[in-house]
Amino acid sequence: MTGGGIFMDDTLYERLAEALDHLPNGFPRTSSGIEIEILRIVFLPDEAEIACALSDDWESADQIAVRLGADAQETEDRLRLMSDKALVCRDVRDGSTVFRLGRFIVGIWEAAVWRLDGEIAHRFAHLTEEYLAETGGLAGIMTPAPAIHRVVPSRGAAKSEWILPYDDVRTFLDGAKSFVLRDCVCRKQQDLLGRRRCTFTRRACLSFSPMERPKGPDSISREEALAALDEFEKMGLVHTVSNVAKGISYVCNCCGCCCEMLRGITDFGLKDSIAYANYYCAVDSATCSGCRICETRCQMRAMTVKDGIASIDRERCIGCGLCVTGCSTGAAHLRLKPADQVVAPPADIGDWSRLRKAARGLS
């Protein structure tokens, strides 16, 4: 059943699936075709028709309307409504409003989990969970380089002189004028599935904008945003952000049992599903008390205590620093990786897209 409540020929949604998979983030096809059922829920037929005419390039409504053979004003009105649902992206460039096709992750999936409710939300959650677990799903989206997200270390976990400019979580908020704290889409999905394995707060997705936005029920102040980041670190949540150096507009606060990026490692064995921080944990055995706090706080199950001493699995350590900020004796600390192992993120989303397209063989 489509979002409009009628059955449609799969051809339209097949075309849409192909269009989404030609974006840098990807939307891999599966043998079961479950992704078509997902698209039926998210896109009304007329929305799917418009979306099929879009690509990763920014275009005006007039340009898109010509390709569709439709009225320009009607097309722009529909595109604006679709952008409100994150089905398309909208921006203003050189004084004109432009549009492009939205990504499935990050974008369409998250918005759908936030806005859908009732039985349709449960069905969507089950379908996307099955899609991501199927061959080609999560692996196809998460493993091409560069990764979609990267890990940022907890504040104070590493020496200040080691913190690279793109790794200071608090500087991301510099210049921002509007702040929103809303539900974590990954924990909401696990709640819909009835499979949540943690008790972490669901309200843990922090976004911000350099523009003044109208106040809403999830709006918070700058001071509240900074306090929230501190609180998430105390809880034992991992900061992850877009894998770019500039233009970051949100900080996810993740656990290894719900976050799709981290689950790529913990549940699916995809070690490249997220970009690790440029740091690693080391433990001073002489001062370790064997209290197991680090073991409890580690979201990646990289820390274990044996014979009263904590030890770290370097292969699983993502450099988040939660073990450091929770260590009462100071035995755990972050070290900067050797220069030949430090990987800088792409400069911005444009750079990221170019690299990602090249890696996926897209023109």
C-alpha positions in Angstrom: 0.0 0.0 0.0 1.3 3.4 -0.9 1.3 6.5 1.4 -1.8 7.5 -0.6 -3.6 4.3 0.3 -3.7 2.7 -3.3 -1.7 0.1 -5.0 0.8 1.3 -7.7 2.9 -0.3 -10.3 6.4 -0.9 -8.8 8.0 0.8 -11.8 7.8 4.3 -10.3 9.3 3.2 -7.0 12.0 1.1 -8.8 13.0 4.3 -10.6 13.1 6.2 -7.3 15.2 3.5 -5.6 17.7 3.8 -8.4 17.8 7.6 -8.1 18.4 7.4 -4.4 21.2 4.9 -4.9 22.9 7.3 -7.3 23.4 9.8 -4.5 26.7 9.8 -2.6 25.1 8.2 0.5 23.6 5.3 -1.4 20.4 3.3 -1.2 21.5 -0.2 -2.2 19.1 -2.6 -3.8 18.4 -5.9 -2.2 17.4 -9.3 -3.5 14.1 -9.2 -1.5 13.2 -5.7 -2.8 12.1 -4.6 0.6 13.4 -1.1 -0.1 10.4 -0.7 -2.5 8.0 -1.2 0.4 9.9 1.4 2.4 9.6 3.9 -0.4 5.8 3.2 -0.7 5.4 4.3 2.9 7.5 7.4 2.7 6.6 8.8 -0.7 3.1 9.5 -2.1 3.0 8.6 -5.8 3.1 12.2 -7.0 6.0 12.9 -4.6 7.8 9.8 -6.0 7.3 11.1 -9.6 8.8 14.5 -8.7 11.7 12.9 -6.7 12.6 10.7 -9.7 13.3 13.9 -11.7 15.8 15.1 -9.1 19.5 14.3 -8.6 22.3 15.4 -6.4 22.6 18.7 -8.3 20.9 21.8 -7.0 18.2 23.1 -9.4 15.5 25.7 -9.4 11.8 24.7 -9.4 11.6 26.1 -13.0 14.3 23.7 -14.2 12.6 20.7 -12.6 9.2 21.7 -13.8 10.4 21.8 -17.4 11.8 18.3 -17.1 8.5 17.1 -15.6 6.4 19.0 -18.1 4.5 20.6 -15.2 3.5 24.1 -14.0 6.5 25.9 -12.4 4.6 27.3 -9.4 2.8 24.1 -8.7 6.1 22.2 -8.8 7.7 24.7 -6.4 4.8 24.4 -4.0 5.1 20.6 -4.0 8.9 20.7 -3.6 8.6 23.0 -0.6 6.1 20.6 1.0 8.4 17.7 0.2 11.4 19.5 1.8 9.4 19.9 5.0 9.3 16.1 5.1 13.0 15.8 4.2 12.2 14.0 0.9 14.1 16.8 -0.9 16.7 19.3 0.3 16.1 23.0 -0.1 18.6 25.9 0.0 18.9 29.5 -1.2 21.8 30.1 -3.5 22.6 33.4 -5.2 19.2 34.7 -4.0 17.2 31.8 -5.5 15.6 28.8 -3.9 17.0 25.5 -5.2 16.3 21.8 -4.6 17.9 18.5 -4.8 16.9 14.9 -3.9 17.2 14.0 -0.2 19.5 11.2 1.0 17.9 8.1 2.6 20.5 8.2 5.4 21.1 10.9 6.7 17.8 12.6 5.9 14.7 10.6 4.7 14.9 7.8 7.2 15.4 10.0 10.2 12.6 12.4 9.3 10.2 9.5 8.6 10.9 7.9 12.0 10.3 11.3 13.7 7.0 12.1 11.9 5.3 8.7 11.4 3.1 7.4 14.2 0.8 4.5 15.0 0.8 1.2 13.1 2.5 2.8 10.1 5.5 3.9 12.2 5.9 0.3 13.6 5.7 -1.1 10.1 8.3 1.4 8.8 10.6 0.6 11.7 10.4 -3.2 11.0 10.9 -2.7 7.3 14.0 -0.5 7.7 15.5 -2.8 10.3 15.1 -5.7 7.9 16.5 -3.7 5.1 19.6 -2.6 7.0 20.2 -6.2 8.1 19.9 -7.6 4.6 22.9 -8.1 2.4 23.6 -4.8 0.8 21.6 -2.6 3.1 23.6 -1.3 6.1 26.9 -2.5 4.6 26.2 -0.7 1.3 25.4 2.6 3.0 27.9 2.6 5.8 31.1 1.1 4.4 32.1 3.1 1.3 34.7 5.7 2.0 34.5 8.3 3.3 32.2 7.3 6.1 29.0 9.2 6.7 29.7 9.9 10.4 32.8 10.3 12.5 33.6 10.0 16.2 34.5 13.1 18.2 36.3 12.6 21.6 34.7 13.6 24.9 35.7 17.0 26.2 38.9 16.8 28.3 39.6 13.2 27.3 42.8 14.2 25.4 45.5 16.8 26.0 44.4 20.2 24.8 47.5 20.5 22.6 46.5 17.3 20.8 42.9 18.2 20.0 42.7 18.8 16.3 40.5 21.8 15.2 37.8 19.6 13.8 37.6 17.5 17.0 36.6 20.1 19.5 32.9 19.4 20.0 32.1 22.7 21.6 33.5 24.8 18.7 30.9 23.3 16.4 28.3 25.5 18.3 30.3 28.7 17.7 28.3 31.1 15.6 25.1 29.1 16.0 22.0 31.1 16.9 19.3 28.4 17.1 19.5 25.1 19.0 17.2 22.1 19.1 17.3 19.0 21.2 15.0 16.2 20.0 14.6 12.5 20.2 17.4 10.2 19.0 16.0 8.5 15.9 17.9 5.3 16.5 16.5 4.8 20.0 13.1 5.7 18.8 13.3 3.0 16.1 14.5 0.5 18.7 11.5 1.5 20.9 9.2 1.0 18.0 10.7 -2.5 17.5 10.4 -3.3 21.2 14.1 -4.2 21.2 15.8 -1.4 23.0 18.7 -2.8 25.2 19.6 0.4 27.0 18.0 3.0 29.3 19.8 6.1 27.9 17.6 9.2 27.4 15.9 9.3 24.0 16.2 13.1 23.8 19.8 13.3 22.7 19.9 14.6 19.1 21.3 18.1 19.2 21.1 20.3 16.1 22.0 23.9 15.6 21.9 26.6 12.9 23.7 29.9 12.2 20.3 31.4 11.5 17.6 32.5 13.9 14.9 29.9 13.7 11.3 30.2 15.1 11.1 28.8 18.6 9.5 25.3 18.9 8.8 22.8 21.6 12.3 21.3 21.2 14.2 24.6 21.2 16.9 25.2 23.8 19.4 28.0 24.6 23.1 27.9 23.9 23.8 27.4 27.6 21.4 24.4 27.6 23.0 22.9 24.6 26.5 23.1 26.1 25.2 21.6 29.4 23.5 18.8 27.4 26.8 17.8 25.8 28.4 17.6 29.2 25.5 15.5 30.5 25.7 13.1 27.6 29.4 12.6 28.3 28.6 11.8 32.0 26.0 9.3 30.9 28.5 7.6 28.7 27.3 8.5 25.2 29.6 8.9 22.2 29.6 12.1 20.2 29.3 11.6 16.4 29.0 14.2 13.7 29.0 14.5 9.9 32.3 13.4 8.6 33.4 16.9 7.5 35.7 19.5 8.9 33.3 22.5 8.3 29.6 22.9 8.1 28.6 20.6 11.0 25.0 21.3 12.1 24.3 18.5 14.6 25.9 16.3 17.2 24.4 12.8 17.7 25.0 11.2 21.2 25.2 7.5 20.6 25.2 4.2 22.2 26.6 1.0 20.7 23.3 -0.9 21.0 20.9 1.6 19.2 23.0 3.9 16.9 23.0 2.5 13.4 26.5 3.8 12.8 28.0 2.1 15.9 25.8 -1.0 15.5 27.6 -1.4 12.2 30.6 -2.4 14.3 29.0 -3.9 17.4 26.2 -5.9 15.7 27.2 -6.3 12.1 31.0 -6.4 12.2 31.5 -3.5 9.8 34.6 -1.8 11.2 34.4 0.9 8.6 30.8 1.9 9.3 32.0 5.1 11.1 35.2 7.1 11.0 37.2 6.6 14.2 38.6 9.6 16.1 42.3 10.2 15.6 43.1 9.0 19.2 43.3 5.7 21.0 43.0 4.7 24.6 46.0 3.6 26.7 45.9 2.3 30.3 48.5 2.8 33.0 48.4 -0.6 34.7 50.3 0.8 37.8 47.4 3.2 38.6 44.4 1.1 37.4 42.2 0.0 40.3 40.3 -2.6 38.3 37.0 -0.8 39.1 35.4 -1.8 35.7 33.9 1.7 35.2 35.7 2.0 31.9 34.3 -1.4 30.9 30.8 -0.3 31.6 31.2 3.0 29.8 32.7 1.6 26.7 30.0 1.5 24.0 32.2 -0.6 21.7 33.0 -3.4 24.1 36.7 -2.6 23.6 37.6 -2.4 27.3 37.9 -5.5 29.5 39.2 -5.9 33.0 41.4 -9.0 33.5 43.2 -9.9 36.7 42.2 -6.5 38.1 43.7 -4.5 35.3 41.9 -2.8 32.4 43.0 -3.7 28.9 42.0 -2.2 25.5 41.3 -3.9 22.2 42.8 -1.4 19.8 40.9 -2.8 16.9 37.6 -1.9 18.6 38.6 1.4 20.2 37.0 4.3 18.3 38.8 7.0 20.4 35.7 8.5 22.0 37.4 9.0 25.4 34.5 7.9 27.5 36.8 5.5 29.4 39.0 8.5 30.2 36.3 10.8 31.5 35.0 8.1 33.7 38.3 6.9 35.2 38.5 7.8 38.8 42.3 7.1 39.1 43.4 8.7 35.9 44.8 5.4 34.6 43.0 5.6 31.2 44.0 8.4 28.8 43.8 9.2 25.1 46.9 9.4 22.9 47.1 11.0 19.5 47.7 8.4 16.7 51.0 8.5 14.9 51.1 11.1 12.1 50.8 8.5 9.3 47.6 7.2 10.9 45.8 10.5 11.4 43.0 11.0 8.9 41.5 14.4 8.4 37.9 14.5 7.5 36.8 16.0 4.1 36.8 19.8 4.1 33.0 20.1 3.6 30.0 18.3 2.3 30.9 19.1 -1.3 34.4 17.6 -0.8 32.8 14.6 1.0 30.3 14.1 -1.9 33.0 14.2 -4.5 35.1 11.6 -2.7 32.2 9.4 -1.9 31.0 9.4 -5.5 34.4 8.5 -6.8 34.6 5.6 -4.3 31.2 4.3 -5.4 32.0 4.7 -9.1 29.4 7.4 -9.7 29.8 10.1 -12.3 
